Amino acid sequence: MKRKGPLRIDSQLIDRTLDAVYGPALKLRMQTYRLTNEIWPKVMGALLSYTADPQFSDGVFSVTILSAPLRQNLSMEKETLIKRLNEELNEDLVKQIILR
């Protein structure tokens, strides 16, 4: 039997299978990885070089800001940052941001 097109992957099926086999802990670890290594760089863009050591645990996203003026600016935009990070994750996981 010959395939008639590109292989399509059902991401919902993969998510359900991973949940069944590994439980929700794996999904949380994958989302933590995405948040710190993919989503944060995307949200920060060119300002990423002024940040370091992003971490996520128990609904708290923490990151070191290497520039005092940027830290001040971002501290006034925490709610917006939380909203953008959660939109990218498609879930409301980030509840608080700590800027160090």
C-alpha positions in Angstrom: 0.0 0.0 0.0 1.4 3.3 -1.1 1.1 6.5 1.0 -0.8 9.2 -0.8 0.7 12.2 1.0 2.8 13.4 3.8 2.5 11.7 7.2 0.2 13.6 9.5 0.8 13.5 13.2 -2.1 13.8 15.6 -0.7 15.9 18.5 -3.7 15.3 20.7 -3.2 11.6 20.4 0.5 12.0 21.3 -0.5 14.1 24.3 -3.1 11.6 25.5 -0.6 8.7 25.1 2.2 10.5 27.0 -0.3 11.4 29.8 -1.4 7.8 30.0 2.1 6.4 30.1 4.1 9.0 32.0 1.4 11.1 33.8 1.1 14.9 33.9 4.6 15.3 35.3 6.1 14.7 31.8 3.8 17.3 30.3 4.8 19.8 32.9 8.5 19.2 32.3 8.0 19.6 28.6 6.1 22.9 29.1 8.8 24.1 31.5 11.4 23.4 28.8 9.3 25.2 26.1 8.8 28.1 28.4 12.4 28.6 29.3 14.1 27.7 26.0 11.6 28.6 23.3 8.8 30.9 24.5 10.9 33.3 26.7 13.4 34.0 23.9 10.5 34.6 21.5 8.8 37.0 23.9 12.0 38.9 24.7 13.3 39.1 21.1 16.4 41.3 20.8 16.4 42.0 24.6 17.1 38.3 25.4 20.9 39.0 25.7 20.0 41.1 28.8 18.4 38.2 30.6 19.9 35.0 32.1 18.9 31.8 33.9 15.1 31.6 33.3 13.4 29.1 35.6 9.9 27.9 36.1 8.5 26.0 39.2 5.1 25.9 40.8 3.5 28.6 38.7 6.4 31.0 39.3 8.6 32.1 36.4 11.9 33.7 37.5 14.6 35.2 35.5 17.7 37.3 36.1 17.7 40.7 34.3 21.2 42.0 33.7 20.1 45.6 33.1 18.6 47.7 35.9 16.5 49.9 33.5 15.2 46.9 31.7 14.3 45.2 35.1 12.4 48.4 36.1 10.5 48.5 32.8 9.7 44.8 32.9 8.5 45.0 36.5 5.9 47.5 35.4 4.8 45.1 32.6 4.6 41.9 34.7 0.9 41.3 34.0 1.4 41.7 30.3 4.4 39.3 30.3 2.3 36.7 32.2 -0.5 37.0 29.7 1.9 36.6 26.7 3.7 33.6 28.2 0.4 31.9 29.0 -0.9 32.6 25.5 2.2 31.0 24.0 1.8 28.0 26.3 -2.0 27.8 25.6 -2.5 27.3 29.3 -2.6 29.5 32.4 0.5 28.0 34.0 2.5 31.2 34.8 0.9 32.9 37.9 3.8 35.1 39.0 7.0 36.5 37.6 10.1 37.2 39.7 12.7 39.5 38.2 16.1 39.1 39.9 
